Structure formats: C-alpha cells, structure tokens
Amino acid sequence: METINVDFTENNYDIHIDKGIIQHIAKLLLSKTNNKKVIIVADDFFKDSIVKDIIALLHQFEIHTHFMPAGKANKNMNEVLKIYAILEENDLARDSTLIAIGGGVIGDLAGFIASTWYRGMNLVHIPTTLMAMVDSSVGGKVAINFRQTINAVGNYYHPIFTLMDLDLIDSLPTRDYNSGIAEVIKCAIINDKDFYNTLSTNSLNILNKKEEDVKAFISKSIKIKIAHVQGDIREGNKRLLLNYGHTLGHAIEISTATNYQEHYRHGEGVSLGIMAAAYIAEEHLSLSPTIYASYEKLFQSYSLPTYVSASQIGFSREALLKKCLRNVLKDKKRIDNHLRVVLASEIGKASTYTEVPMKLIELAFHHIIKE
C-alpha cells in the first residue's frame, strides 16, 4: 500500500493507493470518528459490487445509502435536496461520515453536500475512475451545476481520507481509462519532462494496465497536483497551471455537447485543448513545431483525439467555430475581457498568460476544428 500525505495547512489527510485497499475502510474510519452514522452516496452502477462490499465491511456502522446516475445532468440542487433529507431524517451530524463512491460527478456533488451539512461533515472519497483518482478527488474543489452553468455553486473542501482501489482500474472501459491518461499527460507537460518521456516510452505497459506502472503514474500525477495546490487552494497563481489545456478544451467539450450529453469525455477535451494551446505557444512564444508533433504522437498512442471533425459529430465547421468562441469567453479564469491561458514554453515548464490576443484563440480553434 502506498500512502500519500496531503498537507494543505488547515487540512491534513492521507490518500491510500493499492489493490483491495477498501478492506481497510472500517479501521481507517474508526481512527477518525466515534460517530458510527454513515451515508454512502454512490453511482448506481456500483450498487451490487463495491458498495455491497463496503456495507459488509462497515457492519458495525449505521449505514444509509443514496444511489444516483453518474451523468452531469444529475449534479444539481434537486439531487442535493434529496440527500439533505436523508441526512436530516436520520440525524446525521457533523462528525457523521459521507462516503462518495463514483467518478467526478459523484465526488463533486457528495463533496458539496459534505461541505455544507452543518458547515462541514466528515467526507471520504473512493474514486472509481482514473480521471477522478488523478484529478477531481484531489485538491478540494466541490460543486454542483445551476441551470446551464457547470460548477456554478461550489466550495473548497477536503476528505478525512481517500481510498484509491486499483481493482477498479482493471474493470474501467478503455475509453474512460484513456481519458484519465490525458490528465496524467497534462501533469507531465506542465511539470516534469522525465515523466513525459516515461509516458511516451512506456505506453504499452500503461495501456495494458500493468499494476506497477499504473500505481506509479497515479502516484506521480497526484504528487504533481498536490504541489500545485499547496498554498494556492483558490487558484491565485500556481494552481492555475493545472488548467493547462482546459480553457479551449472545455469550450470544445461544452460546444459539442447536447443536454449535458457529451460527445467528448473530459480527458478527450483536455487533449484537444492541449493541442490548441501548443498551437498558440508556437505562434505566441515561438515554440518549436517539434513539440506540437511530440504531443500529437503521444496523444494518438493513447487513442486520444488531436483534432475535431465537425461533420462527423453533426456540426458544420463554421457553426462549431462560432459556438466554441462564444463559450471560451465564459471561461471562469477570465479577468475582465482577457482570457488567462496556460501555455507550455517547453515540456515540463508552463506559465499563465493574460495577454493572448483573441485572434490567436480564434486561429487555434480553426487549426483544431476541421470539416
């Protein structure tokens, strides 16, 4: 078992990584609280598997459950109110525990509830996707959507511990697994050239989910994220670098989605956003074109997209370009009329730029979005 200690000044907790790590949940929970009331908020896909196992392991606890579909459309106040009702009806207090079992949607929503119930109850994360393990479950961001605005209502809140069970990776569909790898590649580009080279040369073992390689890249990615979040929880400076690929990538994600039903997984959007950012860096920072080619080759080795074919997803190119330009201006990192765009000047080194001309943003979309 590998344990990573997370020390965010006011919050200190451990992330435990291993196969079968959930076997330790009762012991860990008893070490953190004397209150034996627990609510499990879980993706209903896991109702008859990991949730059933955890309920058996927590036989000495009073367990309540709430199951929900994992889609982003369900990350809303209606779902929150249903869970608040369960908490109230069963008298769960601040020292009771909410266990979140699922991907990013479940973790975000459950974390938001934990952060607001009596101004903060115990939270345990059990992320079930690679994306949630290396990204959304680390760093404290919790939120729900409001109407059509994603993550509009949110907070910063940390768990008392997190369990990352590598058995869950084995059963993850290939597309979802590869989507999570996009976030891993992002961490390497902004922070560590050697890590980037490892992802390039070791792709076959990683794609085959070789345990020691999976454990190593999950651990490395988490440590990179922690280093960027420490001292900058609210994204004033270095945490912003974790948004590399997200500004344009997120605009592509939401522009190609219909009623929260995405054409691209989040990691696929990130890979597209990184390719767009690499194009901007070539033009804005005179970055060598060989870097763009290197990114393209690496993403393709993990079956991640490097361009958008508008016609293949039911759009005209011009309509999609206009939609992306509208949506990129809604980016949460915007200051006044300027976009804050993270660019990598070389592999392993990134910075935030606030004076990137909108014309260059437009050209990047034109470069990435084909007919």
C-alpha positions, -999 to +999 in steps of 0.1 A: +000+000+000+012+035-009+001+064+013+005+100+002+001+126+029-017+157+018-009+188+039-029+219+029-022+239+061-057+237+075-063+202+062-041+172+065-052+138+052-039+107+036-045+091+002-041+053+002-034+035-031-034-002-036-054-032-049-081-042-024-075-011-003-112-008+006-106-037+030-091-012+054-120+012+054-135+002+088-102+006+106-095+039+090-129+053+097-128+042+134-095+060+137-111+093+126-145+094+143-165+079+171-198+086+153-209+055+135-236+070+113-226+069+077-243+078+044-229+063+012-236+084-019-228+063-049-230+058-087-258+033-090-236+012-113-217+001-082-248-008-061-242-046-063-204-046-063-182-023-043-210-006-024-222-040-012-187-049-002-182-017+018-215-021+036-204-056+047-170-042+058-188-015+079-211-039+096-206-021+130-218+012+115-253+025+109-254+028+071-277+049+049-274+050+011-283+071-019-278+059-054-278+081-085-269+080-122-234+094-128-243+118-156-235+155-153-272+164-157-277+149-122-252+172-105-279+196-094-297+211-064-326+186-067-302+157-060-286+177-032-320+182-015-328+145-017-296+137+002-301+166+027-335+150+035-318+116+043-293+134+065-320+152+084-344+123+088-316+100+102-300+126+124-265+126+108-243+152+125-210+170+117-190+140+129-210+116+109-194+105+076-204+108+039-186+083+017-186+092-020-182+063-044-181+071-081-164+093-106-161+131-107-198+139-108-204+118-076-174+132-059-182+168-067-218+165-056-211+145-025-182+168-015-205+198-019-231+182+004-204+173+030-190+208+029-224+224+036-242+200+060-237+216+094-209+237+078-189+205+072-193+168+079-167+140+075-160+131+039-144+100+024-136+098-013-135+064-031-130+075-067-139+048-092-124+063-124-088+071-134-099+107-140-113+111-105-082+095-090-057+118-106-078+149-109-112+156-094-108+138-060-076+157-052-075+195-045-107+201-027-129+215-054-166+205-049-195+219-068-229+214-085-244+229-117-270+256-117-293+257-147-270+256-177-239+267-158-214+239-149-200+240-114-217+274-106-223+266-069-193+253-051-168+253-024-133+240-014-135+210+010-112+181+017-119+145+028-106+129+060-090+102+038-092+089+003-091+053-009-079+045-044-085+009-051-066-002-082-090-031-087-114-005-101-089+004-128-090-032-141-127-030-149-126+005-163-136+007-200-107+015-224-121+049-235-126+061-199-092+048-189-075+066-218-095+098-210-079+098-175-044+094-190-049+128-207-049+144-173-017+125-165+000+137-196-011+172-187+006+169-154+038+158-171+038+186-196+035+214-170+059+199-145+082+170-154+099+162-187+112+129-174+077+119-165+066+129-200+093+107-215+082+078-193+046+081-206+060+082-241+083+052-239+061+031-216+028+035-233+023-003-240+026-013-203+003+016-193-023+007-219-022-029-207-028-016-171+004-032-157-001-028-120+033-013-111+031+012-139-004+023-132+004+027-095+035+048-104+018+072-128-012+077-105+011+085-076+032+108-096+002+127-110-013+131-075+020+145-062+023+170-090-013+182-084-007+185-046+025+205-053+005+230-074-025+232-050-004+237-018-005+274-008-029+282-036-062+265-029-082+292-047-062+294-079-044+327-075-012+315-091+005+281-094-028+261-092-039+278-124-012+258-142-034+227-137-058+243-161-034+237-190-055+225-219-087+233-202-096+268-215-100+258-251-107+222-243-136+229-221-151+252-247-149+223-272-165+199-247-195+221-240-199+233-276-202+197-288-225+185-260-263+183-261-283+185-229-252+175-208-246+145-231-210+150-242-195+139-274-161+141-258-150+127-224-134+154-202-099+139-209-105+140-246-114+176-243-082+182-224-062+165-252-078+188-278-072+218-256-036+209-251-031+206-289-048+241-293-025+255-265+005+240-283-005+258-315-009+291-296+025+286-280+041+281-314+027+314-326+028+334-293+061+321-278+079+309-309+078+273-296+094+247-318+069+228-340+086+196-329+068+200-295+034+200-312+043+169-332+055+152-300+022+159-282+003+147-313+022+114-314+018+108-276-020+115-275-025+093-306-006+065-289-033+066-262-062+068-287-069+104-277-081+130-302-059+156-316-084+174-338-122+177-342-140+166-373-171+188-372-191+169-398-185+135-380-202+149-349-231+165-368-219+201-370-209+225-397-174+237-392-184+274-391-212+268-366-190+249-343-162+275-345-187+303-336-200+282-307-165+275-293-156+312-295-188+321-276-182+295-249-145+302-244-154+338-234-174+323-205-142+307-190-141+311-152-105+321-153-112+352-174-102+386-160-123+414-175-121+408-212-089+389-211-085+351-211-059+336-188-044+309-209-018+284-196+010+278-222+040+255-220+072+271-233+088+237-232+079+202-219+080+204-182+076+242-179+043+262-181+031+297-173-001+316-173-005+343-200-032+371-198-025+389-230-031+363-256-050+380-284-085+367-292-074+365-328-049+339-318-075+319-298-097+320-329-068+307-351-062+279-326-098+268-329-096+270-367-065+248-365-080+221-343-115+220-358-117+205-393-146+199-417 
